[in-house]
Amino acid sequence: MRGMQPDGVSRRHFLASGGALVAGSTLPDWAEIVQVGPSTDAARTEAAEVALAEASKLGASYADIRVNRYRRESIATREQQVQNVSRSASAGMGLRVLVNGAWGFAASNRVEVATARTLAAEAVTMARAHAALATAKVVLTPTDVVKTSWTSAFRRDPFEVPLDTKLAFLLKLNATAMAVPGVSFVSSQLLFVDEHKYFASSDGSRIAQRLVRTYPQFTTTAADRARGDFQSRPVVDRAQLVGYEYVEDYPWFADAEKAGHEVVEKLKATSVTAGRYDLVVDPSQLFLCIHESVGHSTELDRALGYEANMAGTSFLRPADTGHLRFGASIVNLVADRSQPGGLATTGYDDEGVKADRWHLVRDGVFVDWQTTRELAPLVGQSRSHGCLHADSWASVPFPRMPNVSLQPAATEVTRDDLCSGIARGLLIEGRGVSSIDQQRYNFQFGGAVIREIRNGKVGAMVKDAAYQSRTPDFWASCDGLGGPASYRLWGTSADGKGEPGQINAVSHGCPPARFRNVTVLNTASAS
């Protein structure tokens, strides 16, 4: 990894005095960085074929290999200063084998034939050791044999956009927010990820994929030094599986100005009165509730007790499938690995299963799980939903969350329409402080911007509010959904799971939704 971290310099000074250094030894050009990994596709393919053949020769009943290359660029600024610019690349191969019904895995950053043979021997040895201790054998559901390639949709490759252009965007974004009277600080970031993945299995699949993700975000802060108070308004969780056109086409500057006014208003907001309220939750906050209460609870490995790290287990059990009332009848929650722009969208998962779309909750009833080829048979299913993923060539692939989204109403309903039916309530936008228990059952979620609703009208801002409920109770209280035009896709780039931990990027789409008679806490008095 190579990079550069300028210490709080202005863009002009940075480009004038450091430009040559950036393009030279400190921050390498992408033409240099992309040399990381196998020199040609032929070399990659040869190493993969040798690994699979050697694993079979040594006794593996099944084997698959991923040969992956990653590029990342991160740019951070504050006001008119460049805080950090870094570029990194990583490449290697990871081999997974099944011997006597048990898994073995080995990985290396050397993509070559000799290393492929070594990995096969190491993985088979590991699998045999696991088999001696296993109480049950792994059984895989069948999957189609596929030979294809797939690339995520993007119009402009962010890695071909000059650094100067990216810095100019961020500093203009900061200047726009700072132009609002009362704004004290602004920080902003851009992160780009370019993932090349090659998958080959002993079943015969050969799949090449490329995924490009773009992550813009910023935070405005206002401070009242006389009172020793400060408030922030983060505008985050908007990453998507798209290219640099996202930076160019989305109205980021309008959002920056709006966030500036909101954070100044928040500094003057009164603290919420705790009690029971009707809520309208905006997609910018509701996506997080979906992630925590629905996304994690419907991971089958958690429900079976196979996984409890970094999010716990689940209140759901296999016997609940098709029976448990998860929410109101208007609640439909869909898992989707093919959703345009979704961070967890892909052509095929990390064991060659084609991207799928399926209901987790249909008409308020819990109906299905997130599965892999190994998990599906454990709940009587003959096909995987394609949820296997690894965050690196060096990581063991395991079940990860797909995009999980709340479906909108069939007819057009606006956020104002939802608010109009409320006598006393709150409108909640953006991410705030949140927590949820280890079974994804009891939770509380705050917001970045919270406004009163009085007799159907949205009014003054309040602060220190968090809504509290239990997962099935909260979704049962839903009595209104926005229509298709109000649906928005939000996402997180850092969903953690496992030990050692891995990071997954995942999106959640939803319309604004209305929930009745929900407990609201005053987090300032509670602390």
N, C-alpha and C positions, 0 to 999 in steps of 0.2 A: 504494500500500500504506500502510495506517495501522495503528498498533499501540501497545501500552503495555508497558514493561518495568519493573515495580517492582523496586527493588534490595533483595532479601532481606527483605521485610517479612512479618509474620505475616498469616494469612488474616483474623483479626479486625480488625487495624489496617488492612489493605488494604481490606477492605469498608467499614469505618467511615469512614476518611478519604479513600479514593479512589473509592468507589462512584459518586459523582456524576460524577467526572471520567471514570471508565471508560464510563459510559453517555453521556457528553457528547462533548467534542471530541477526547479522546485515543484512546479505544477506541469506535468507532462501533457502533451497534446494527446487527443484520443487516438491518433494514428500510432502512437507509441504504446498506449495502454492496451489497445485491442490485440496486441501480440501475445498477451497472456493466454495460455491454453494451447490446444492442438493447432498445428500450423495449417492444416487443411481438413475439410470434411472427410476426406479419404482416410486420414490418420485417425480421426475420431472413430469412424466406422470400423476400421481394422481393429483398434484396441477393444471396442465393444464386442465384436464378433469373437475375438480370441477369449475374452473373459467369459462369455456365455458358454463357449465350447469347452473350455477348461473346467468350468463349474460342473457341467454335465458329465464330463469324463470322471470327475472326482466323486460323483454320486448325488448331485443335486437333482431333485425331481422337478424343480422350477428355479429359474433365475431371471432377474432383470437388472439392467444397468442404466444409470443416468449419467450422461456426460454434459455438464452444464458450464456456462460462462456468464458472469455477472459484471456489469458496469454500474457504478453509482457516482452521482455528482451531487454535492450538497453546497448550498450558498446561503449564508446567513448575514443579515444586516440589522442595524439599529439606527434610527433616525437617518442621518446622512453618512453613516460609517459602515464600512465593510468589516464584519466581525470574523467571518470564516469562509474560505473556499477550499473544498477538498474534492479529490477524485480518487477512485479506487477501482480495482478490478480483481476478480477471483475466478479461477477455473479448476476443474478436476473431474473425477469420476467416482461414483459410489455404486457398489455392487451388492445386491441383495440375493440370497439363495435360500432355498427351502430343502432341508435334508431330514428325513425321518420325521416329518411333520413339525420341524422347528426352524426358526429363522437364524440366519447368520448374516453379518454385514461387514464390509471393509471398504475403505475409501483412500484415495491418493490424489495429490495435485499434479501428478505426473501421468499424462495421457499417452501411454505408449504400450507396446505389445508385452514387453518384459514385465512391466508393472501390472498389466492385466492378469497375467498368469499368477503373480504373487497374490493379488487381491482374491482371486478365486480360491487359492489354497487357504488363505486366512479366513475368508467367509465360511467356507465349508467346515473348517476346524471349529470355528465358533458355533456353527449350527449343530454339529455333532455334540458339543458340550451342552448346549441348551436342550437337545433332545433327551439327553440322559436324565435331566431334571424335570422335564415337562410332564404335567399331569393330563394333558389333552393335546391332540395333534391339530395343527392348523389345517383348515379346509378352505379352499378358495372357490368362489363362484366362478363360472365360466365368463369370458368376455370375448368380444370379437377380435379377430386378428386384423390389424390395421397397418397399412403402409401409406403414410401421408405426411403433409406438413401443414402448419397452421400459424398465422400471425395475427396478433391483436390489431384492431383498427386504429390507425393514427395517420394524420395527414402530414405532420412535420416532425421529423426526428429531433428530439430535444438535444441530442448529443452532437448535432450538426449546427446548432444555434450558437453564435459567438457569446463568450462570457460577458463581453461588454453589453450586449443586448439584455441579458438576464439581470445584470446589475442595474442597468438603467430602469428596468421594470420595477425592481424591488425598491429602489430609492425614490422613484416617483410615487409608488404606493405609500411609502412612509411619509413623503411630503404632503400627499393628499390628506392623510389622517391628521398630521401635525398642523395643517392649516385650520383645523377646527379649533376655535378658542377654548382653552381649558385642557386640551390634550397635552400630557406631559411627556410621554414616551411612546415609541412605536418600535416593535421588532418584527421582522418578516423573514421568511425562509422559502427556498425552493429546493426540492429534492427530486431527482430523476433516477429511475431504475430501468436498466435494459437487461433482460434475462433471456439467454439462449439456452434451450433445453433439447437434448437428444435422448430419446428413450428407445431401448431395445429389450425384448424379452425372449425367453426360450420358447414361448408360444408362437413367435413369429412376427410380432408387431415391431414396426420401425417408425418412429414418429419424431419429427423435428418441429420445434415451436419457438416463437419469439414473442415476448411480452414486454410492452413499454408502459411505464407508469409515471404519472406526473403529480407531484405533491406540493401545491402552494398553500401557505398559511401565514397569518399575521396576528398580532395582539396589540391592542391599544390600551394605554394606561393613563388615568387621570389621578392627580394627587392634590389633596387639600392639606398643605403643610401646616397651616395654622391649627387644624384639628388633629393632625397626625393620622389622616385617613387616606387611603388610596383604593381605587377600584380598577378592575381590568375587564376588557371585553375581547376574549379570544375568538378569532374566526378561523376555525380549524376543521379537520375531519372532512375535507372536501376533495381528497385525492381521488383520482380516477385512472382507469386503464385506457389512457389516451395519450396523445403526443403534446408538443408545445403549443398546438392550436388552442388548447385549453387556457393557457396563459393569455393568448391573444384575443380569444373570442368572448370569454366570460367577463362581465362588468365588474372587475376587481376594484377599480377606482371608486365606483359608486358604493361598493360595499365598504371600502375604507373610510369614505366620508361618513357613511351611515354609522359605522362602528365608532367613529370619533364622537359623533353627537350622542350616541347611546352611552358611552362610558362617562361622558361629562354629566349626563342626566342621572346615571347610576350613582354618582358621587353624592347627589342631592336626594336620592330616593329614601323613603321611610322604610323601616323594618316591617316585615309582614306580620300580621296577627295570626297566630297559629289557630287551626280549626279545620273544619270540613269545607271543601270547595269543589265546585265543578271545574274541570280543567279542559283547556284546549292546548294540546301539546304539539308544537311545530315539528316538522321532520328533522330540523337541526338538533333537536333534543331527543325526539322519540326514537331515532335510529339507535341511540345508545341503550335505551331501555330494551329494544328488540334484541340487540346484541347480547346483553347480559342475561335477560330473563328467558328469551326464546332460543337464541343461537346456542348458548352454552348448555341449556337444559336438554336440548334435543340431540346432543352428541352422544351416540350410543355407547362409546367406550366409557364415558363418564357414568352413564346410567347403570352399566354393568359392573362398575367398580374397578375397571382396568386402569383408569386415569383419574387423578385427583389433584395433580399439580397445577398451580396457577389458574384457578377458577373452581376447584372443588369437584364434586360429583353432580348429582341431579336428583330432584324430587320425583322425577318420572321413572317408571319401571316398564319393562317390556309388556307386562300384562295390561298396562294402561292403553296400549295402542288400539285405536278404534272405539274406545269407551270413555276416556277421561274428558270431562268438560273443561277445556282450557280457557275459553273465553265466550263472549257473546256470539250469537249466530252470525253477525256481520263480520266477524274476525276470520280472515283467511291469510295464513302466513305461508309463503312459498320459499323453498330453497332453490337456488338457480346458479349453476356454474356457467351459464351461457349469456347472462344478462349484459347487454352493451354497456361498457364503461365500468362494470363491476370489478373491484380489486381482486376478487377471488375467481373471476371469470378466466376460463382457459378452454383450449380445444379438447384436451385430454388430460386426465389426472396423472399422478406419478406412478401409476401401474397400468397406464394405457387404456383406461375406461373413458369413453366419450362423455363430454359434458352433459349433464342431465338437469332437468327441471321437474320438481315434484312438490306436492303439498306436505307440509309438516302439520299444519292445523287447517282443517276444512270445515267451514260453517261452525266454527267455534270448538270443534272436537279434535283432539290430538290424534293424528292418523299415521305418522311415519317418522323415521329417524334419518340421521346423517350416517351413511354406511360406506364401507370399503369392501373389497372382495373377501376379506377375512371376516368382517363383522356381519355382513348380510346373512350368511347361513345361521347365525346365532339367534336371529329373529324370524327364521323360516322364509327368508327371501332368496330368490334364485339369481338376482342380479344386483350388482353394486350400483350405488348412486354416484360413485366417482369422487370420493372425498379424501383420497390419499394425497399427501403433500409433504415435501421436505423443503426447508428454507435455504438449503445449500446442497451442493454435491457431496459435502462431507457429513450431512445429517441423515439419520435414519428416517425414512418416510413413515408417517403415521397419520391417523385421522385428523383432519382440520376442517374448520367451518367453511361452508360455501356462503355465497351471498344469501342472506335471509331477509325477506321483505314482506311488509304488510300491504295487501292489495287494496286499491282505492275503491270507492263506491262506483257503481256502474254509471250513474248520472253525474253531471257536473255539480259539485258542491264546493263552495269557497270556504276559506278560513273564516271570513266574516259571517257566512251563513251559520257555521258551527257556533261562533260566539253569540249570535243573535238569540239563541235559545237558552242563554244563561243569565240568571238574575244576579248571582254573586259567584264570581269565579276568578281564575287566573289564566293568563296566556303565558306559556313557557317556551322560550327559545334558547338554543345554544347549550353547550356543555357546561355543567357546574360540578360541584363536589358530589360524588356518588358512592354508594356502597351496596353490597349484596352478600347474602350469606353463602356458605359453602355448598348448599343444595340448590342455589339459584331460585330461592323461594321468597324470603323476606328481603325487601330492598328499600332504598330511598335514593331519589335523584334530584339534584338541583339543576338550575339553569343559569345561563349567562345574562339573559335579559328576561325579566318577569314583570308583567303588567296586570293590573286589576281589570276585571270585566264587571261592569255594573249595568244591569238592565240591558244586556245585549251589546253594550258599547265598550270598546277597549280604551282604557284610561291611563292613569299615572303608573309610573314604574315603582315597584317595591323591590326589596332585596332581602337576603338571608332566608330564602324560602327553599324547601325541599319537599317533594311529595313522597309519601310512604305507603307501601301496600305489600300484598303478597301476590305472586305472579298470577295465579288463576283468578283471584279476586279483582285485580286491576284490569285484566283483559275482559272479565265478565262485566265490568262497569262501563265498557265502551259502547256508546249508543249513537255515535256519529262519525262518519269518515268523509274526508275531502274527496273530490272527484279526480278523474284522470289528469286534468290540467294542473292539479295541486301536488301531484306526486313528485318527490325529489329523491335523488340518490346521494347518500352520504357514506363516508367510509373511514376506517381506521387503518393506519399503516403498521401498527405495532400490537397485534393481538398475540399475547404470549401463551404458551402451553408447553408442558413437558418438563422433564428433568434428565439431562441438561435441557435448558429452555430453548425453544425455537420461536421465531416470530412469523406471523402470517398477516397478509394484507386482506381485508375483507370489507365488503360494502353492504349497506342495508338501505333499501328504498322504502318510502312510505308517504302517504298523504298526511296532512294534519288530522288529528283525531280528537274526539271529545270523550271525556271520562267523567262519570257522575260521582259526587259525594266521596271524594278522596281525601284522606288525612294529609294536611300540610303542616310541617314543622317550621318553627323559627330556629334556624341553625345557630344564630348568635346566642340566643338564650339557652339553647340546648347544650352549648359548649361551656 
